Structures are given as C-alpha cells and as structure tokens.
Amino acid sequence: MLNESSLPSNFARRAFSLLGLSLAAALSIAVAGAPAPALAKDKPAAAKDRKDAKDKPAADDAAAQDESVDKKGKRGGKSDNKGAGNGKPEQLATFGDWGAYLAQSGKDKTCYALGQPKDRQPKAKLKDTSAYIFISSRPGDGVRNEVAVNLGYPTKDGSAATAEIDGDGWELITKGQNAWVKDQSKEKEFVGALRGGAKLVVKAASSKGTSTTDTYTLKGLSDALARVAQECK
C-alpha cells in the first residue's frame, strides 16, 4: 500500500541532483530547471551497458512540479539561459506534452526530453506522488537516448515492469524508484517506437506489492528529441 510513510520525507521539496547541483520545478516553459534524469549508476546490473558504467551522481527524488504545462507547445522557444554553463538545467522548449532540457558544466553536457503521465492509477494512492520519463543524451560519455522512468515510489530491485506503446509490449526492470529497458540492446528500438507512438502505458509495482498504471501521451516527443539531439550533438 502506498501512503505517506512509504514515500521519501519532504518528497515535494527534495530535488534530483545532477552534476552536484540542486534542481527545481518541472515541465513548464516559464520555469527554468527540472528533475534530473537517473543516470547509468542507477541502473540494475543486468541492464547496464559497458560504455555507461562510469560513476555518475545518483538521482534521489523528483522535485516539486509545476502543473501548468503549455498544452499548445512552443517550438524552439528558449529560456533566458541565465544558468547556462554552470550545470543548472534550462528548459529549452515545450513540444506538446514534452519538454527539452539542457544542463552544461564546462564542456560536459546533458540534454534530455522529459514527460509526465496524464493519468496515474490507483489515483487515491498516487495522488501525492509524481512520475517522470527521461530520455537523455550525454555526448561526453557517448550516450544517446538513454531511457529512465522514475515511478515516484520505492520498488523491489530487479522486479519486472512493463511498457506498452500503442499496445506493443516491452519489458522493463526496476531499481530503487526507477525502471529501465530490460534488454539494453533494444533501447534504440524502444525509443523509435516512442517517437512514432501515440500512447505509452507503464505498469509496475511498489515494494509493498501495490500495482500501478501510468499513462503518458507521446505528443511532441519526436520534436523534443530532435531538440535534444541538436543541443547535444
């Protein structure tokens, strides 16, 4: 059963950490900053790719979110970039239901597309939690379109989860609060399916056995990934 006691303390105030810096707010073109994606260090051992197995700052909890998403989307709209170059993420643009972000520290860049579910079930047990999907690129590490799903609650490490893209199923594996594509050799294919899809449904279970279903729309994802690719060549 998911309840306040099963969630991290001060969940809404605690931010992910990326490059050692605090992050805040999510998925609003008016707000700079976003939760940082989980990185290779957070992957289950079975899901790691050798080239990604370097030590990375670990992700903790999702930051407080701003629910005011621009439903129409802004193509190419940039934030003021006051934090550019100091590791603080900047929202570059909103595309439909997805945002494109950039964090840069010196020559090191992390770019990612971020989306949140339109519906979470069971609502009563998940009303105070936030979920996110991150598709990240880190050119300095040779990483392109790495997928991580933050479920917003603790799972049993190594447990099974699933993703359905317009009815086609994919296997995921969990660690901590995150889920990853189980077979990393299929991650590129998975991202391709996301690009061309309309709806994603993620099914998982908490460490206490509560089954959950998150439904995402994929509108704007292809454009967000194009922007990510442009910023992190």
MITIMAR-502969 format. One record per residue (C-alpha): residue in three letters; z, y, x. Coordinates in Angstrom, 3 decimals, always signed. Layout:
BEGIN
PT    r        c3        c2        c1
PT  ala         Z         Y         X
...
This chain:
BEGIN
PT    r        c3        c2        c1
PT  met    +0.000    +0.000    +0.000
PT  leu    -0.940    +3.392    +1.339
PT  asn    +1.618    +6.113    +0.955
PT  glu    +3.073    +8.992    +2.924
PT  ser    +5.245    +6.673    +5.004
PT  ser    +2.171    +4.746    +6.172
PT  leu    +0.391    +7.867    +7.398
PT  pro    +0.982    +9.830   +10.621
PT  ser    +3.612   +12.564   +10.279
PT  asn    +2.296   +16.064    +9.600
PT  phe    -1.120   +14.485    +9.074
PT  ala    -2.702   +17.683    +7.787
PT  arg    -1.518   +19.672   +10.793
PT  arg    -2.369   +17.318   +13.603
PT  ala    -5.804   +17.613   +15.199
PT  phe    -8.005   +15.284   +17.161
PT  ser    -8.107   +16.095   +20.877
PT  leu   -11.439   +16.478   +22.686
PT  leu   -11.582   +17.361   +26.388
PT  gly    -7.856   +18.034   +26.244
PT  leu    -8.052   +20.906   +23.770
PT  ser    -6.789   +21.272   +20.202
PT  leu    -9.331   +21.307   +17.382
PT  ala    -9.043   +22.505   +13.790
PT  ala   -10.849   +22.678   +10.443
PT  ala   -13.864   +20.638    +9.390
PT  leu   -17.333   +20.798    +7.901
PT  ser   -17.519   +24.459    +6.836
PT  ile   -20.122   +26.807    +8.286
PT  ala   -17.602   +29.617    +8.053
PT  val   -15.008   +27.801   +10.192
PT  ala   -15.504   +27.107   +13.895
PT  gly   -14.030   +23.837   +15.072
PT  ala   -13.897   +20.317   +13.680
PT  pro   -12.187   +16.991   +14.161
PT  ala   -13.356   +15.444   +17.410
PT  pro   -15.099   +12.092   +17.350
PT  ala   -13.381    +8.948   +18.546
PT  leu   -14.783    +8.032   +21.938
PT  ala   -15.563    +4.876   +23.886
PT  lys   -11.942    +4.334   +24.946
PT  asp   -11.019    +3.821   +21.300
PT  lys   -13.497    +1.004   +20.718
PT  pro   -12.370    -2.592   +20.303
PT  ala   -13.111    -4.507   +23.497
PT  ala   -15.738    -6.620   +21.729
PT  ala   -17.640    -3.526   +20.656
PT  lys   -17.712    -1.710   +23.997
PT  asp   -20.927    -1.064   +25.832
PT  arg   -20.525    -1.204   +29.610
PT  lys   -22.010    +2.215   +30.172
PT  asp   -19.454    +3.697   +27.729
PT  ala   -16.384    +2.009   +29.164
PT  lys   -15.118    +5.030   +31.085
PT  asp   -11.733    +6.546   +30.342
PT  lys   -12.040    +9.213   +27.676
PT  pro    -9.484   +11.354   +25.838
PT  ala    -8.297    +9.295   +22.886
PT  ala    -8.645   +10.552   +19.330
PT  asp    -5.493   +10.740   +17.210
PT  asp    -5.579   +12.031   +13.645
PT  ala    -8.123   +14.032   +11.656
PT  ala    -7.465   +17.764   +11.471
PT  ala    -6.831   +19.702    +8.297
PT  gln   -10.090   +20.006    +6.443
PT  asp   -11.792   +22.904    +4.675
PT  glu   -13.252   +21.572    +1.434
PT  ser   -15.688   +24.480    +0.991
PT  val   -18.834   +22.743    +2.183
PT  asp   -22.088   +24.648    +1.833
PT  lys   -23.914   +22.351    -0.599
PT  lys   -27.280   +24.016    -0.061
PT  gly   -27.053   +23.796    +3.705
PT  lys   -28.127   +26.261    +6.362
PT  arg   -30.914   +25.252    +8.644
PT  gly   -30.407   +26.429   +12.182
PT  gly   -27.509   +28.725   +11.295
PT  lys   -25.221   +29.282   +14.289
PT  ser   -21.579   +30.217   +14.537
PT  asp   -20.540   +33.140   +16.701
PT  asn   -20.047   +30.731   +19.648
PT  lys   -17.080   +32.709   +20.975
PT  gly   -15.650   +29.461   +22.275
PT  ala   -18.874   +28.215   +23.862
PT  gly   -18.334   +26.795   +27.337
PT  asn   -14.561   +26.331   +27.078
PT  gly   -14.569   +22.925   +25.390
PT  lys   -13.828   +24.203   +21.902
PT  pro   -16.269   +22.776   +19.332
PT  glu   -18.569   +25.124   +17.490
PT  gln   -20.287   +24.316   +14.224
PT  leu   -23.951   +24.955   +14.799
PT  ala   -25.211   +24.470   +11.265
PT  thr   -24.752   +22.664    +7.967
PT  phe   -27.523   +20.434    +6.676
PT  gly   -26.918   +19.188    +3.156
PT  asp   -23.676   +17.200    +3.348
PT  trp   -23.545   +17.026    +7.151
PT  gly   -22.554   +19.421    +9.923
PT  ala   -23.831   +19.611   +13.507
PT  tyr   -21.293   +20.479   +16.223
PT  leu   -21.252   +21.251   +19.935
PT  ala   -18.356   +21.199   +22.421
PT  gln   -19.026   +22.154   +26.023
PT  ser   -16.790   +22.351   +29.079
PT  gly   -18.684   +23.391   +32.162
PT  lys   -21.749   +21.175   +32.319
PT  asp   -20.227   +18.478   +30.102
PT  lys   -21.473   +18.479   +26.515
PT  thr   -20.505   +16.545   +23.420
PT  cys   -22.650   +17.007   +20.317
PT  tyr   -22.074   +15.285   +17.016
PT  ala   -23.019   +15.089   +13.373
PT  leu   -20.045   +14.905   +11.029
PT  gly   -19.848   +13.806    +7.401
PT  gln   -17.084   +13.167    +4.874
PT  pro   -17.066   +10.849    +1.856
PT  lys   -17.868   +12.184    -1.582
PT  asp   -15.580    +9.598    -3.151
PT  arg   -12.600    +7.558    -1.929
PT  gln   -11.137    +4.620    -3.812
PT  pro    -8.405    +3.940    -4.758
PT  lys    -8.000    +7.668    -5.381
PT  ala    -4.284    +7.572    -6.072
PT  lys    -3.515    +6.037    -2.688
PT  leu    -6.037    +8.041    -0.647
PT  lys    -5.618   +11.467    -2.217
PT  asp    -3.751   +12.829    +0.801
PT  thr    -5.949   +11.286    +3.488
PT  ser    -9.248   +12.377    +4.983
PT  ala   -12.064   +10.206    +6.305
PT  tyr   -14.939   +11.159    +8.602
PT  ile   -18.048    +9.702   +10.170
PT  phe   -19.087   +10.933   +13.591
PT  ile   -22.428   +10.270   +15.276
PT  ser   -22.009   +11.557   +18.806
PT  ser   -24.097   +12.170   +21.906
PT  arg   -22.715   +12.737   +25.416
PT  pro   -25.666   +13.175   +27.771
PT  gly   -23.411   +13.209   +30.846
PT  asp   -22.367    +9.636   +30.019
PT  gly   -25.794    +8.516   +28.855
PT  val   -24.505    +8.108   +25.289
PT  arg   -26.792    +8.786   +22.323
PT  asn   -25.869    +8.471   +18.657
PT  glu   -22.595    +6.588   +19.021
PT  val   -21.125    +5.901   +15.572
PT  ala   -17.414    +6.039   +14.772
PT  val   -15.818    +6.002   +11.321
PT  asn   -12.325    +7.468   +11.001
PT  leu   -10.734    +5.845    +7.951
PT  gly    -7.689    +8.104    +7.835
PT  tyr    -5.158    +5.265    +7.801
PT  pro    -3.931    +2.513   +10.165
PT  thr    -5.831    -0.775   +10.178
PT  lys    -5.213    -4.156   +11.760
PT  asp    -7.004    -4.050   +15.097
PT  gly   -10.041    -6.303   +15.150
PT  ser   -10.238    -6.698   +11.395
PT  ala   -13.559    -6.795    +9.580
PT  ala   -15.051    -3.906    +7.633
PT  thr   -18.494    -3.355    +6.170
PT  ala   -21.043    -0.601    +5.758
PT  glu   -23.752    -0.704    +3.105
PT  ile   -26.754    +1.587    +3.373
PT  asp   -28.642    +1.580    +0.092
PT  gly   -27.418    -1.978    -0.465
PT  asp   -28.155    -3.349    +3.029
PT  gly   -25.015    -4.647    +4.728
PT  trp   -23.751    -4.067    +8.291
PT  glu   -20.667    -5.480    +9.984
PT  leu   -18.006    -3.142   +11.348
PT  ile   -14.852    -3.826   +13.345
PT  thr   -11.661    -1.772   +13.303
PT  lys    -9.208    -0.454   +15.869
PT  gly    -6.422    +1.971   +15.035
PT  gln    -7.768    +4.298   +12.356
PT  asn   -11.386    +3.828   +13.429
PT  ala   -14.223    +1.458   +12.593
PT  trp   -17.233    +0.802   +14.809
PT  val   -20.527    -1.078   +14.531
PT  lys   -19.501    -4.615   +15.473
PT  asp   -22.714    -5.538   +17.273
PT  gln   -23.409    -2.580   +19.561
PT  ser   -26.935    -3.839   +20.232
PT  lys   -27.678    -2.966   +16.583
PT  glu   -26.205    +0.541   +16.662
PT  lys   -29.594    +2.222   +17.185
PT  glu   -30.977    +0.271   +14.219
PT  phe   -27.923    +1.238   +12.175
PT  val   -28.428    +4.942   +12.901
PT  gly   -32.097    +4.607   +11.982
PT  ala   -31.089    +3.135    +8.630
PT  leu   -28.660    +6.014    +8.088
PT  arg   -31.415    +8.548    +8.828
PT  gly   -33.666    +7.068    +6.187
PT  gly   -31.000    +6.202    +3.645
PT  ala   -29.535    +7.968    +0.637
PT  lys   -26.047    +6.465    +0.307
PT  leu   -23.529    +4.833    +2.614
PT  val   -20.571    +2.799    +1.361
PT  val   -17.816    +1.840    +3.819
PT  lys   -15.340    -0.868    +2.817
PT  ala   -12.228    -1.593    +4.868
PT  ala    -8.548    -2.425    +4.519
PT  ser    -5.316    -0.846    +5.698
PT  ser    -2.821    -2.597    +7.949
PT  lys    -0.843    -3.359    +4.769
PT  gly    -3.806    -5.021    +3.080
PT  thr    -4.970    -2.293    +0.702
PT  ser    -8.758    -2.436    +0.280
PT  thr   -10.600    +0.891    +0.273
PT  thr   -14.118    +2.066    -0.515
PT  asp   -15.596    +5.327    +0.794
PT  thr   -18.940    +6.586    -0.495
PT  tyr   -20.994    +9.036    +1.569
PT  thr   -24.262   +10.752    +0.773
PT  leu   -26.738   +10.886    +3.640
PT  lys   -28.496   +14.064    +2.555
PT  gly   -29.064   +16.278    +5.591
PT  leu   -28.045   +13.691    +8.195
PT  ser   -31.510   +13.385    +9.710
PT  asp   -31.675   +17.156   +10.234
PT  ala   -28.136   +17.236   +11.640
PT  leu   -29.015   +14.513   +14.160
PT  ala   -32.158   +16.415   +15.121
PT  arg   -29.997   +19.446   +15.876
PT  val   -27.573   +17.279   +17.858
PT  ala   -30.491   +15.921   +19.896
PT  gln   -31.748   +19.445   +20.509
PT  glu   -28.366   +20.664   +21.791
PT  cys   -27.547   +17.538   +23.838
PT  lys   -30.867   +16.646   +25.436
